[in-house]
Amino acid sequence: MTASEENNAIIQKALNLAKKNLGKTYPNPSVACILTNKKNKILSSGVTGIGGRPHAEIIAIKKIKNINEVENLYVTLEPCFHHGMTEPCINEILKLPNLKNVFICTKDPYHKVNEKSINLLKEKNINVFLNDKKNDAIILNQGFFSTQLINRPTISVKIATSLDGKIACKNGQSKWITNEKSRQFVQKIRSQYDCILTTHKTILCDNPTLNVRYPKLSKHQPIRIIIDRNFTLLKNFENLNIFKTAHSQKTILFTEKNILNITLENIQLIQLAECNLKEIFAKLCDLGITRVLVESGGQLITSLFRERSIDKLYWFQSNKIIGNDGIPAIRDLCADNINDSEIFRLMDLKRFDDDILKILINEENLSKITYYF
């Protein structure tokens, strides 16, 4: 293995480590840091803590018994330069007396950081290498980059359909289109997101809980976001699981109705002049939310497709056939030319017995972020 291959292998380990805390670090990205000695033997590692603190670099440095051994630092995002709730990470990094090389996947787009740490390291005669796994790092924390650069969280959609693309029979019955193994994997997906976004129609139709039920993953629950323009759920809230469990899982409801004299225990109500997607996404940015998983019916999903807001698709497909009278996952998109169709690239393919999961990304949306780098 060449030196370059060895460096890439360590950066890949850092990227894999950063995945473990996805959905648990907002408003910060999930970053990983690895420290090695002269022979590139790993001495310690760290990943951003729950809630965004402490940062990965600080965790990795504090684990070191002898900081004199550290000659190389690998990190998936440029170290922070600014004073926030804590001191800048770059200050602690520069206290490593024998640090010679810093390997960084990508620059930080935040204006108080962008290239400032990189330039300071160079001023201190430390070699800085921007790694060729930049795109992997951006995809990993696309929500963070998206909020900084295009003022919306990253939007992922989970769809479960029959083989012919239906989400339910014509009477609305949909349990269960996919099998138990597929539904178990959905728990893992949910655990990697800051919030789950749905509509009042889905709440009334399915009465979901929208939580993470795996014991190993359930310690940290995603926020539940409900769009209910006319506050229809107020008439039924006592019978709905999402309200019964609001004491243990943060829940936010967006509405256009006047909420001045309305209070619901453990529910945060947010009134918008218009509950359109642009306004909702901007508000989610204000709340520090970076990663959104949409689980809803065809109407919201179709709106997201029309606005080209979907960055990633988790499409579960079973071996069942429902027929043309079933309810489609996606409604009319008014596509007149096949060349104007939205294109998603297959990232991964998984099998759960006879079910198939396609994980796809929207490269056009990704390019709006990578363009800045």
C-alpha positions as CSV (number, residue, x, y, z in Angstrom):
1,M,0.0,0.0,0.0
2,T,1.4,3.4,-1.0
3,A,1.5,6.4,1.3
4,S,-1.4,7.9,-0.6
5,E,-3.5,4.7,-0.4
6,E,-2.8,4.5,3.3
7,N,-3.9,8.1,3.8
8,N,-7.1,7.4,1.9
9,A,-7.8,4.3,3.9
10,I,-7.6,6.2,7.1
11,I,-9.8,9.0,5.8
12,Q,-12.3,6.3,4.8
13,K,-12.2,5.0,8.4
14,A,-13.0,8.5,9.6
15,L,-15.9,8.9,7.2
16,N,-17.3,5.5,8.4
17,L,-16.9,6.7,12.0
18,A,-18.8,10.0,11.3
19,K,-21.8,8.0,9.9
20,K,-22.4,6.6,13.4
21,N,-23.7,9.9,14.8
22,L,-25.7,11.1,11.8
23,G,-29.0,12.6,13.0
24,K,-27.7,13.2,16.5
25,T,-25.4,16.3,16.2
26,Y,-27.6,19.0,14.7
27,P,-27.2,21.9,14.2
28,N,-23.6,20.7,13.7
29,P,-22.4,18.2,11.2
30,S,-21.2,14.7,12.3
31,V,-17.5,14.9,11.9
32,A,-14.8,12.4,12.7
33,C,-11.1,12.8,13.5
34,I,-8.3,10.3,13.6
35,L,-4.8,10.9,15.1
36,T,-1.8,8.8,14.0
37,N,1.9,8.7,14.8
38,K,5.0,8.9,12.6
39,K,4.3,5.4,11.2
40,N,0.6,6.3,10.6
41,K,-0.5,3.9,13.4
42,I,-3.8,5.1,14.8
43,L,-3.5,6.5,18.3
44,S,-7.0,7.8,18.9
45,S,-10.2,8.9,17.2
46,G,-13.3,11.0,17.9
47,V,-16.7,11.8,16.4
48,T,-18.9,14.8,17.1
49,G,-20.8,14.4,20.4
50,I,-24.6,14.2,20.7
51,G,-26.1,17.6,20.3
52,G,-23.0,18.8,18.4
53,R,-20.5,19.1,21.3
54,P,-17.7,18.3,22.0
55,H,-16.2,18.4,18.5
56,A,-14.4,15.3,17.1
57,E,-10.9,16.8,17.2
58,I,-11.2,17.7,20.9
59,I,-12.4,14.2,21.7
60,A,-9.6,12.6,19.8
61,I,-6.9,14.8,21.4
62,K,-8.2,14.3,24.9
63,K,-7.9,10.5,24.5
64,I,-4.1,10.8,23.7
65,K,-1.8,9.9,26.6
66,N,1.3,11.4,25.0
67,I,0.5,14.2,22.6
68,N,4.2,14.2,21.4
69,E,3.4,11.1,19.4
70,V,0.9,12.8,17.2
71,E,2.3,13.6,13.7
72,N,-0.8,13.3,11.5
73,L,-4.4,14.4,11.9
74,Y,-7.2,13.2,9.7
75,V,-10.6,15.0,9.8
76,T,-13.7,14.8,7.6
77,L,-14.3,18.6,7.7
78,E,-12.1,21.6,8.2
79,P,-11.6,22.3,11.9
80,C,-13.6,25.2,13.4
81,F,-11.9,28.5,13.6
82,H,-14.4,30.7,15.5
83,H,-15.4,31.1,19.1
84,G,-18.9,29.5,19.8
85,M,-20.0,27.6,22.8
86,T,-16.4,26.4,23.0
87,E,-12.9,27.4,22.0
88,P,-11.9,26.9,18.3
89,C,-10.7,23.4,17.6
90,I,-7.8,24.9,15.6
91,N,-6.3,26.2,18.9
92,E,-6.2,22.8,20.4
93,I,-4.8,21.2,17.2
94,L,-1.9,23.7,17.2
95,K,-1.0,22.6,20.7
96,L,0.1,19.3,19.3
97,P,3.9,19.9,19.3
98,N,5.0,17.5,16.6
99,L,2.0,17.7,14.2
100,K,3.3,17.7,10.7
101,N,0.4,16.8,8.4
102,V,-3.3,17.5,8.4
103,F,-5.6,15.6,6.0
104,I,-9.0,17.3,5.4
105,C,-11.8,15.9,3.3
106,T,-13.4,19.3,2.5
107,K,-13.4,23.0,3.5
108,D,-16.1,24.3,5.9
109,P,-18.6,26.5,4.0
110,Y,-19.4,28.5,7.2
111,H,-18.2,32.0,6.6
112,K,-16.5,32.2,10.0
113,V,-14.4,29.1,9.2
114,N,-14.1,28.8,5.4
115,E,-10.3,28.2,4.7
116,K,-9.3,30.2,7.8
117,S,-8.1,27.1,9.7
118,I,-6.4,25.7,6.6
119,N,-4.5,29.0,6.1
120,L,-3.5,29.2,9.7
121,L,-2.1,25.6,9.6
122,K,-0.1,26.5,6.6
123,E,1.2,29.6,8.3
124,K,2.5,27.3,11.1
125,N,4.4,25.2,8.5
126,I,2.0,22.3,8.9
127,N,1.3,20.4,5.6
128,V,-2.4,20.5,4.7
129,F,-3.8,18.0,2.2
130,L,-7.4,18.3,0.8
131,N,-8.4,14.7,0.3
132,D,-10.0,13.3,-2.9
133,K,-13.0,12.0,-0.9
134,K,-14.5,15.5,-0.8
135,N,-17.7,14.5,-2.4
136,D,-18.1,11.6,0.0
137,A,-17.8,14.0,2.9
138,I,-20.3,16.4,1.4
139,I,-22.9,13.7,0.8
140,L,-22.3,12.4,4.3
141,N,-23.2,15.9,5.8
142,Q,-25.2,17.2,2.9
143,G,-27.7,18.7,5.3
144,F,-25.1,20.9,7.0
145,F,-23.7,22.1,3.6
146,S,-27.2,22.6,2.3
147,T,-28.3,24.8,5.2
148,Q,-25.2,26.9,4.8
149,L,-25.3,27.3,1.1
150,I,-28.9,27.1,-0.2
151,N,-30.9,27.8,3.0
152,R,-32.7,24.5,3.3
153,P,-32.0,21.2,5.0
154,T,-31.3,18.1,3.0
155,I,-34.5,16.3,2.1
156,S,-34.7,12.5,1.9
157,V,-37.9,10.6,1.1
158,K,-38.8,7.1,2.2
159,I,-41.2,5.3,-0.1
160,A,-42.5,1.8,0.3
161,T,-44.4,0.5,-2.7
162,S,-45.7,-2.6,-4.4
163,L,-43.8,-3.9,-7.5
164,D,-46.0,-1.7,-9.6
165,G,-45.4,1.5,-7.6
166,K,-48.5,1.6,-5.4
167,I,-48.5,2.7,-1.8
168,A,-51.9,1.3,-0.9
169,C,-55.0,-0.5,-2.3
170,K,-57.8,1.7,-3.6
171,N,-59.5,1.7,-0.2
172,G,-56.3,3.0,1.4
173,Q,-55.3,-0.3,3.0
174,S,-51.5,-0.5,3.0
175,K,-50.4,-2.9,5.9
176,W,-48.0,-4.4,5.0
177,I,-46.7,-3.7,1.5
178,T,-43.1,-4.5,2.6
179,N,-41.9,-7.3,4.8
180,E,-40.7,-7.2,8.4
181,K,-37.0,-7.0,7.5
182,S,-37.6,-3.9,5.4
183,R,-39.5,-2.3,8.2
184,Q,-36.7,-3.0,10.6
185,F,-34.3,-1.3,8.3
186,V,-36.5,1.8,8.3
187,Q,-35.7,2.1,12.0
188,K,-32.0,2.5,11.2
189,I,-32.8,5.1,8.6
190,R,-35.0,7.1,11.0
191,S,-32.2,7.1,13.6
192,Q,-29.9,9.0,11.1
193,Y,-32.2,12.0,10.7
194,D,-32.8,15.1,12.8
195,C,-36.5,14.9,12.1
196,I,-39.3,13.1,10.3
197,L,-41.7,15.2,8.3
198,T,-45.3,14.2,7.5
199,T,-48.7,15.7,7.0
200,H,-52.0,15.6,9.0
201,K,-53.4,13.3,6.3
202,T,-50.8,10.6,7.0
203,I,-51.4,11.0,10.8
204,L,-55.2,10.5,10.4
205,C,-54.9,7.7,7.9
206,D,-52.1,5.6,9.6
207,N,-52.0,6.9,13.2
208,P,-48.2,6.4,13.2
209,T,-45.8,6.9,16.1
210,L,-42.9,7.9,13.8
211,N,-40.3,6.9,16.4
212,V,-37.2,4.7,16.4
213,R,-38.1,1.4,18.1
214,Y,-34.8,-0.5,18.1
215,P,-33.5,-0.6,21.7
216,K,-29.9,0.1,20.5
217,L,-31.0,3.1,18.5
218,S,-33.9,4.5,20.5
219,K,-32.0,6.5,23.0
220,H,-32.0,9.5,20.6
221,Q,-35.3,10.1,18.9
222,P,-35.9,12.3,15.8
223,I,-38.1,15.3,16.0
224,R,-41.5,14.8,14.5
225,I,-42.7,17.6,12.1
226,I,-46.4,17.7,11.1
227,I,-47.8,20.0,8.4
228,D,-51.5,20.7,9.3
229,R,-52.6,23.9,7.5
230,N,-56.1,24.0,9.0
231,F,-55.3,22.4,12.3
232,T,-57.5,19.4,11.5
233,L,-55.7,17.3,14.1
234,L,-57.0,19.4,16.9
235,K,-60.4,17.6,16.7
236,N,-58.8,14.1,17.1
237,F,-55.5,14.7,19.0
238,E,-56.5,12.6,22.1
239,N,-56.7,9.4,20.0
240,L,-53.5,9.9,18.0
241,N,-50.3,8.1,18.8
242,I,-48.1,11.1,17.9
243,F,-49.8,13.2,20.6
244,K,-49.9,10.4,23.2
245,T,-46.1,10.0,23.0
246,A,-45.3,13.7,22.7
247,H,-43.9,13.7,26.3
248,S,-41.0,11.5,25.2
249,Q,-40.4,12.7,21.6
250,K,-40.2,16.3,20.5
251,T,-43.1,17.2,18.2
252,I,-43.6,20.4,16.1
253,L,-46.8,21.2,14.2
254,F,-46.9,23.8,11.4
255,T,-50.3,25.5,10.7
256,E,-51.8,28.6,9.1
257,K,-54.5,28.9,11.8
258,N,-54.2,31.4,14.6
259,I,-52.7,29.6,17.6
260,L,-52.7,32.6,20.0
261,N,-55.1,30.9,22.4
262,I,-54.2,27.3,21.7
263,T,-51.8,25.2,23.7
264,L,-51.2,21.5,23.4
265,E,-49.1,19.8,26.1
266,N,-45.6,18.9,24.8
267,I,-46.4,20.1,21.3
268,Q,-44.6,23.1,19.8
269,L,-47.0,25.0,17.5
270,I,-45.6,27.2,14.8
271,Q,-47.9,29.5,12.8
272,L,-46.9,30.5,9.2
273,A,-48.7,32.9,6.9
274,E,-48.5,30.1,4.3
275,C,-47.4,26.5,4.9
276,N,-45.5,26.1,1.7
277,L,-42.4,24.0,1.5
278,K,-40.0,27.0,1.0
279,E,-41.3,28.6,4.2
280,I,-41.3,25.4,6.2
281,F,-37.7,24.5,5.1
282,A,-36.5,28.0,6.0
283,K,-38.0,27.7,9.4
284,L,-36.4,24.3,9.9
285,C,-33.1,25.9,9.1
286,D,-33.8,28.5,11.8
287,L,-34.4,25.7,14.3
288,G,-31.0,24.2,13.5
289,I,-32.5,21.1,11.6
290,T,-30.2,19.9,8.8
291,R,-31.5,16.4,7.9
292,V,-35.1,15.8,7.1
293,L,-36.7,12.4,6.4
294,V,-40.1,12.6,4.7
295,E,-42.6,9.8,5.4
296,S,-46.0,10.7,3.9
297,G,-48.5,10.1,1.3
298,G,-48.3,10.8,-2.4
299,Q,-49.5,14.5,-2.3
300,L,-46.5,15.8,-0.3
301,I,-44.0,13.5,-2.1
302,T,-45.4,14.7,-5.5
303,S,-45.0,18.4,-4.4
304,L,-41.4,17.7,-3.4
305,F,-40.7,16.1,-6.8
306,R,-42.4,19.1,-8.6
307,E,-40.1,21.5,-6.7
308,R,-37.1,19.3,-7.3
309,S,-36.4,19.4,-3.5
310,I,-35.6,15.7,-3.0
311,D,-31.9,15.0,-2.4
312,K,-32.1,11.3,-1.6
313,L,-34.6,8.5,-2.1
314,Y,-35.0,5.3,-0.1
315,W,-37.3,3.3,-2.3
316,F,-38.5,0.0,-0.9
317,Q,-40.2,-2.2,-3.4
318,S,-42.0,-5.4,-2.5
319,N,-43.0,-8.4,-4.7
320,K,-46.7,-7.6,-4.5
321,I,-48.8,-6.4,-7.4
322,I,-51.8,-4.1,-6.5
323,G,-52.9,-2.9,-9.9
324,N,-53.9,0.3,-11.6
325,D,-56.7,1.1,-9.2
326,G,-54.2,1.3,-6.3
327,I,-52.9,4.6,-4.9
328,P,-49.7,5.7,-6.6
329,A,-46.6,6.8,-4.7
330,I,-46.2,9.7,-7.1
331,R,-49.0,11.6,-8.7
332,D,-49.0,13.7,-11.9
333,L,-45.7,15.5,-12.6
334,C,-46.8,16.9,-16.0
335,A,-43.6,15.7,-17.7
336,D,-43.9,16.4,-21.4
337,N,-40.4,15.5,-22.4
338,I,-38.4,12.5,-21.1
339,N,-35.2,14.6,-21.3
340,D,-36.7,17.0,-18.7
341,S,-37.3,14.2,-16.2
342,E,-35.6,14.3,-12.8
343,I,-32.7,11.8,-12.7
344,F,-31.5,10.0,-9.6
345,R,-28.3,8.0,-9.4
346,L,-28.3,4.6,-7.7
347,M,-26.0,4.7,-4.7
348,D,-26.8,1.4,-3.1
349,L,-29.0,-1.6,-3.5
350,K,-30.1,-3.9,-0.6
351,R,-32.2,-7.0,-0.5
352,F,-34.5,-8.0,2.4
353,D,-35.7,-11.4,1.2
354,D,-38.0,-10.6,-1.7
355,D,-38.0,-6.8,-1.0
356,I,-35.5,-4.5,-2.7
357,L,-34.3,-1.2,-1.4
358,K,-32.8,1.3,-3.8
359,I,-30.9,4.2,-2.3
360,L,-30.7,7.0,-4.9
361,I,-29.3,10.5,-4.9
362,N,-30.2,13.6,-6.9
363,E,-26.9,14.6,-8.5
364,E,-28.3,17.8,-9.9
365,N,-29.1,19.0,-6.3
366,L,-25.7,17.8,-5.1
367,S,-24.0,19.8,-7.7
368,K,-25.6,23.0,-6.4
369,I,-23.5,22.4,-3.3
370,T,-20.3,20.9,-4.7
371,Y,-20.2,23.9,-7.1
372,Y,-19.0,26.0,-4.2
373,F,-15.9,23.8,-3.7
